[in-house]
Amino acid sequence: MSGTGNARLPAGAGVENARPLAGPGIENARPLAGPGIENARPLTGRVAAISGATGGIGRAVARRLAADGARVVLLGRDEARLAAAWDDLSAASPLAEFHLRKIDIADAASTAAALAAIREAVGPVDVLIHCAGDVMPAPLLETADADWEAALGGKLLGTIRLTREVARDMAARRGGSIVFVNGAFAREPDPLFPAASTVVAALSAFAKAISRDLGASGVRVNAVNPGATETPLWHGLAEALGRRFGATAADVTGMAAAKSPLGRIGRPEDVADAIAFLASPAASHITGATLQVDGGASAAL
């Protein structure tokens, strides 16, 4: 739809078909802005960057933050998946403002270049949501060094790197919100997932530590721990677990649902709603917190 705010950021090498940010109608990309709208759309005008935006939870977060008025930047490594997410979100929310930027958070130069492009084209990031990551069952004796290097160098160090560079700008401007999407393994490590358990536990500690540091600069840092959630990632995981234990993916999903007092697994929107709250001014006195979004499945305190 012409005249909307949806645009692809110049992404550098490998993104030949990037759509220019400037153009007719871009100035009117937020048609609902105006007196009194801020209360209904609490993130109006704020720049929200979402890493892992092509996944099921990432897309749901993008939709929700856009509905709350944010100018959403989709971040990811795969150009084709980014483009597909951008097309899907833009078609569903033609009056919202979406941008995309290819980034590899495991690479320092890629991270720096992406943030510089976002800052120049859209503005400094006000809200950062970490949704990146994937997981498959692999007990310790089935893992190799490469598995641990990918988990620690990509998900862990990459997330720390992106957070540090965005937080630098946020602290200088004395405001911002960062939300980590971790998972149930942060509180209940699982022997089938030692690498993932290590990474999310480390990120949980990281979020708590930096919340105490960055709070003095007006930057809030929180986390959510989703349980089993109806996404393509869950479908793949359920199939992998089913093959390992001689069950179907439907059986695995049913067992996960049975662990919840609410009798179902989560929806991406459940997680997105929690993130939107933590990112918004409604959570202005909440930092260093972790919110379980698992339907009560976790037995951890």
Secondary structure as the mmCIF struct_conf table of DSSP 4:
data_model
#
loop_
_struct_conf.conf_type_id
_struct_conf.id
_struct_conf.beg_label_comp_id
_struct_conf.beg_label_asym_id
_struct_conf.beg_label_seq_id
_struct_conf.end_label_comp_id
_struct_conf.end_label_asym_id
_struct_conf.end_label_seq_id
TURN_TY1_P TURN_TY1_P1 SER A 2 GLY A 3
BEND BEND1 THR A 4 GLY A 5
HELX_LH_PP_P HELX_LH_PP_P1 ARG A 8 PRO A 10
TURN_TY1_P TURN_TY1_P2 ALA A 13 GLY A 14
TURN_TY1_P TURN_TY1_P3 GLU A 16 ASN A 17
HELX_LH_PP_P HELX_LH_PP_P2 ALA A 18 PRO A 20
BEND BEND2 LEU A 21 LEU A 21
TURN_TY1_P TURN_TY1_P4 PRO A 24 GLY A 25
HELX_RH_3T_P HELX_RH_3T_P1 ILE A 26 ASN A 28
BEND BEND3 ALA A 29 ALA A 29
TURN_TY1_P TURN_TY1_P5 PRO A 31 LEU A 32
BEND BEND4 GLY A 34 GLY A 34
TURN_TY1_P TURN_TY1_P6 PRO A 35 GLY A 36
HELX_RH_AL_P HELX_RH_AL_P1 ILE A 37 ALA A 40
BEND BEND5 ARG A 41 ARG A 41
TURN_TY1_P TURN_TY1_P7 PRO A 42 GLY A 45
STRN STRN1 VAL A 47 SER A 51
TURN_TY1_P TURN_TY1_P8 GLY A 52 THR A 54
BEND BEND6 GLY A 55 GLY A 55
HELX_RH_AL_P HELX_RH_AL_P2 GLY A 56 ALA A 67
TURN_TY1_P TURN_TY1_P9 ASP A 68 GLY A 69
STRN STRN2 ARG A 71 GLY A 76
BEND BEND7 ARG A 77 ARG A 77
HELX_RH_AL_P HELX_RH_AL_P3 GLU A 79 ALA A 92
TURN_TY1_P TURN_TY1_P10 PRO A 94 LEU A 95
BEND BEND8 ALA A 96 ALA A 96
STRN STRN3 GLU A 97 LYS A 102
TURN_TY1_P TURN_TY1_P11 ILE A 105 ALA A 106
BEND BEND9 ASP A 107 ASP A 107
HELX_RH_AL_P HELX_RH_AL_P4 ALA A 108 ALA A 121
TURN_TY1_P TURN_TY1_P12 VAL A 122 VAL A 122
BEND BEND10 PRO A 124 PRO A 124
BEND BEND11 ASP A 126 ASP A 126
STRN STRN4 VAL A 127 HIS A 130
HELX_RH_3T_P HELX_RH_3T_P2 LEU A 140 GLU A 142
HELX_RH_AL_P HELX_RH_AL_P5 ASP A 145 ALA A 150
HELX_RH_PI_P HELX_RH_PI_P1 ALA A 151 LEU A 156
HELX_RH_AL_P HELX_RH_AL_P6 LEU A 157 ARG A 173
TURN_TY1_P TURN_TY1_P13 ARG A 174 ARG A 174
STRN STRN5 GLY A 176 VAL A 181
HELX_RH_3T_P HELX_RH_3T_P3 ALA A 184 ALA A 186
TURN_TY1_P TURN_TY1_P14 ARG A 187 ARG A 187
BEND BEND12 GLU A 188 GLU A 188
TURN_TY1_P TURN_TY1_P15 PRO A 191 LEU A 192
HELX_RH_AL_P HELX_RH_AL_P7 PRO A 194 LEU A 214
HELX_RH_3T_P HELX_RH_3T_P4 GLY A 215 SER A 217
TURN_TY1_P TURN_TY1_P16 GLY A 218 GLY A 218
STRN STRN6 VAL A 219 PRO A 226
BEND BEND13 ALA A 228 ALA A 228
STRN STRN7 THR A 229 THR A 229
BEND BEND14 GLU A 230 THR A 231
HELX_RH_AL_P HELX_RH_AL_P8 PRO A 232 PHE A 245
TURN_TY1_P TURN_TY1_P17 GLY A 246 GLY A 246
HELX_RH_AL_P HELX_RH_AL_P9 ALA A 249 ALA A 258
TURN_TY1_P TURN_TY1_P18 LYS A 259 LYS A 259
BEND BEND15 SER A 260 SER A 260
TURN_TY1_P TURN_TY1_P19 PRO A 261 LEU A 262
BEND BEND16 GLY A 263 ARG A 264
STRN STRN8 GLY A 266 GLY A 266
HELX_RH_AL_P HELX_RH_AL_P10 PRO A 268 ALA A 279
BEND BEND17 SER A 280 SER A 280
HELX_RH_3T_P HELX_RH_3T_P5 PRO A 281 ALA A 283
TURN_TY1_P TURN_TY1_P20 SER A 284 HIS A 285
BEND BEND18 GLY A 288 GLY A 288
STRN STRN9 THR A 290 VAL A 293
BEND BEND19 ASP A 294 ASP A 294
TURN_TY1_P TURN_TY1_P21 GLY A 295 GLY A 296
#
